[in-house]
Amino acid sequence: NNGVLEEKPVSDYATFQIYKWLFLLVDAYLRTHPVGRLVALETAFRMSFAGDEKATIRKPDFFVVLNDNPTTYGDKENSFKGIADLCVEAVSDTSRKNRERDTKTKRGEYEIAGVREYYMLDDSGKSMAFLRRNAAGVFAPITPEDGEVIRSAVLPGLQFRLADRYRQPSAVAMSEDPLYRHFVLPELRAARVRAEQERQRAEQERQQAEQARARAERLAAKLRALGIDDEGE
């Protein structure tokens, strides 16, 4: 960073699990709503600040670049020349310095640069935060709706329960959950709906056939009571 060698901070396994679940959730959203690109694998973006001749280069654990971002991110590019719209960091607790790199240094840089949302993931809960840049250009906590649901403004429709960070429900389970099913495996839900419709159609046809058979049996019984056989004699 600016020619200075920094230790690469690492997160514990529990924090990684939260990171992985949120990464897959954002990926599921962007597959259903392709409004941007999900970027990871140490990809960097560059931030320049007024009065500072040097640029700061950061590599969020993952970030999102919207299609309407002023700077495009092409298929063959291996760094982003603009400012990410959403950044996510898994906080390292190996040292106070590492923790503060994510919670203070990067937070301040992303805020000034114009990152619209910044999520800090931390299994201990000490540094877990979901922030949104307000009209004053300052990060402020996203207020959970109904006290439990975080909704993104950068990715409209992306939402998750705070408790699910730890429960980490599977994609299949989320495809059945009203909170997630509109963007997590919607094709699976559609297949279920089609299967149910087919089942109902088959049941309706079975009932109609049963009713027709019952009518035929009643008619045959009446004919026999009148002394008329099935041949009408």
GUBA-883250 format. One record per residue (C-alpha): residue number from 1; x, y, z. Coordinates in steps of 0.5 Angstrom, whole numbers. Layout:
BEGIN
<NUM <X Y Z>>
...
//
This chain:
BEGIN
<1 <0 0 0>>
<2 <3 6 -2>>
<3 <10 2 -3>>
<4 <9 0 4>>
<5 <9 -7 6>>
<6 <3 -9 10>>
<7 <2 -16 13>>
<8 <-4 -19 10>>
<9 <-9 -20 16>>
<10 <-13 -26 16>>
<11 <-20 -28 19>>
<12 <-22 -34 24>>
<13 <-26 -40 21>>
<14 <-33 -37 24>>
<15 <-32 -30 21>>
<16 <-30 -34 14>>
<17 <-37 -38 14>>
<18 <-41 -31 15>>
<19 <-37 -28 9>>
<20 <-38 -34 5>>
<21 <-45 -34 6>>
<22 <-46 -27 5>>
<23 <-42 -28 -2>>
<24 <-46 -33 -4>>
<25 <-52 -29 -3>>
<26 <-50 -23 -7>>
<27 <-48 -28 -12>>
<28 <-55 -31 -12>>
<29 <-58 -24 -13>>
<30 <-53 -22 -18>>
<31 <-55 -28 -22>>
<32 <-62 -26 -22>>
<33 <-61 -19 -22>>
<34 <-55 -18 -27>>
<35 <-54 -10 -25>>
<36 <-47 -11 -23>>
<37 <-41 -15 -23>>
<38 <-38 -19 -16>>
<39 <-31 -18 -16>>
<40 <-26 -22 -11>>
<41 <-19 -26 -12>>
<42 <-15 -20 -9>>
<43 <-17 -15 -15>>
<44 <-16 -8 -13>>
<45 <-18 -1 -14>>
<46 <-15 5 -13>>
<47 <-17 11 -9>>
<48 <-14 18 -10>>
<49 <-15 23 -5>>
<50 <-15 31 -5>>
<51 <-8 34 -3>>
<52 <-5 27 -3>>
<53 <0 26 -9>>
<54 <0 18 -8>>
<55 <-6 13 -9>>
<56 <-8 8 -4>>
<57 <-10 1 -7>>
<58 <-14 -3 -3>>
<59 <-17 -10 -5>>
<60 <-23 -12 -1>>
<61 <-25 -19 1>>
<62 <-30 -18 -5>>
<63 <-34 -12 -8>>
<64 <-39 -10 -13>>
<65 <-39 -6 -19>>
<66 <-46 -3 -22>>
<67 <-47 -3 -29>>
<68 <-48 4 -28>>
<69 <-42 6 -25>>
<70 <-38 11 -28>>
<71 <-32 7 -29>>
<72 <-34 0 -33>>
<73 <-30 -6 -31>>
<74 <-29 -11 -37>>
<75 <-28 -18 -38>>
<76 <-20 -18 -39>>
<77 <-19 -13 -33>>
<78 <-15 -15 -27>>
<79 <-16 -9 -23>>
<80 <-22 -4 -23>>
<81 <-20 4 -25>>
<82 <-26 7 -21>>
<83 <-29 7 -14>>
<84 <-33 0 -12>>
<85 <-40 1 -10>>
<86 <-41 -4 -5>>
<87 <-35 -7 -1>>
<88 <-34 -12 4>>
<89 <-29 -14 9>>
<90 <-28 -20 14>>
<91 <-25 -17 20>>
<92 <-18 -20 22>>
<93 <-18 -20 30>>
<94 <-10 -23 30>>
<95 <-8 -16 33>>
<96 <-11 -9 34>>
<97 <-7 -6 28>>
<98 <-11 -11 24>>
<99 <-17 -10 26>>
<100 <-17 -2 26>>
<101 <-14 -3 19>>
<102 <-21 -5 17>>
<103 <-25 -2 22>>
<104 <-22 5 22>>
<105 <-17 6 16>>
<106 <-21 2 10>>
<107 <-27 5 13>>
<108 <-25 12 13>>
<109 <-22 11 6>>
<110 <-28 8 3>>
<111 <-32 13 6>>
<112 <-28 19 3>>
<113 <-27 16 -4>>
<114 <-35 15 -5>>
<115 <-36 7 -3>>
<116 <-44 7 -2>>
<117 <-44 1 2>>
<118 <-39 -2 7>>
<119 <-40 -9 10>>
<120 <-35 -11 16>>
<121 <-36 -18 18>>
<122 <-34 -21 25>>
<123 <-36 -27 28>>
<124 <-35 -24 35>>
<125 <-40 -18 33>>
<126 <-35 -13 36>>
<127 <-34 -10 29>>
<128 <-40 -13 25>>
<129 <-43 -7 22>>
<130 <-47 -5 15>>
<131 <-46 2 13>>
<132 <-49 6 8>>
<133 <-46 13 6>>
<134 <-51 18 7>>
<135 <-52 25 4>>
<136 <-47 28 8>>
<137 <-42 23 5>>
<138 <-41 20 12>>
<139 <-42 12 13>>
<140 <-48 11 18>>
<141 <-51 4 20>>
<142 <-56 1 16>>
<143 <-62 1 21>>
<144 <-65 -6 21>>
<145 <-72 -6 18>>
<146 <-77 -9 24>>
<147 <-71 -10 28>>
<148 <-68 -16 24>>
<149 <-67 -15 16>>
<150 <-62 -11 13>>
<151 <-64 -8 6>>
<152 <-59 -6 1>>
<153 <-60 1 -3>>
<154 <-54 -1 -8>>
<155 <-57 -7 -9>>
<156 <-65 -6 -9>>
<157 <-68 -13 -7>>
<158 <-62 -16 -3>>
<159 <-64 -17 4>>
<160 <-62 -21 10>>
<161 <-64 -23 17>>
<162 <-59 -21 22>>
<163 <-60 -28 25>>
<164 <-58 -31 19>>
<165 <-51 -29 19>>
<166 <-50 -34 24>>
<167 <-55 -39 22>>
<168 <-53 -39 15>>
<169 <-59 -43 11>>
<170 <-58 -46 5>>
<171 <-60 -44 -2>>
<172 <-65 -49 -2>>
<173 <-68 -47 4>>
<174 <-68 -40 2>>
<175 <-71 -41 -4>>
<176 <-77 -43 0>>
<177 <-77 -37 5>>
<178 <-81 -31 3>>
<179 <-75 -26 5>>
<180 <-70 -29 0>>
<181 <-74 -33 -5>>
<182 <-75 -28 -10>>
<183 <-67 -28 -12>>
<184 <-65 -34 -9>>
<185 <-66 -40 -14>>
<186 <-72 -37 -17>>
<187 <-72 -43 -22>>
<188 <-73 -48 -17>>
<189 <-79 -45 -14>>
<190 <-82 -44 -21>>
<191 <-80 -52 -22>>
<192 <-84 -53 -15>>
<193 <-90 -49 -18>>
<194 <-90 -53 -24>>
<195 <-90 -59 -21>>
<196 <-95 -57 -16>>
<197 <-100 -55 -22>>
<198 <-98 -62 -26>>
<199 <-100 -65 -19>>
<200 <-107 -61 -19>>
<201 <-108 -63 -26>>
<202 <-107 -70 -25>>
<203 <-111 -70 -19>>
<204 <-117 -66 -23>>
<205 <-117 -71 -28>>
<206 <-117 -77 -24>>
<207 <-123 -74 -20>>
<208 <-126 -73 -27>>
<209 <-125 -80 -29>>
<210 <-127 -83 -22>>
<211 <-134 -79 -23>>
<212 <-135 -81 -30>>
<213 <-134 -88 -28>>
<214 <-139 -87 -22>>
<215 <-144 -84 -27>>
<216 <-143 -90 -31>>
<217 <-144 -95 -26>>
<218 <-150 -92 -23>>
<219 <-153 -92 -30>>
<220 <-152 -99 -31>>
<221 <-155 -101 -24>>
<222 <-161 -97 -26>>
<223 <-162 -101 -33>>
<224 <-161 -107 -29>>
<225 <-167 -105 -25>>
<226 <-171 -104 -31>>
<227 <-169 -111 -33>>
<228 <-165 -108 -39>>
<229 <-158 -111 -40>>
<230 <-152 -107 -42>>
<231 <-154 -108 -49>>
<232 <-160 -105 -49>>
<233 <-165 -111 -49>>
//
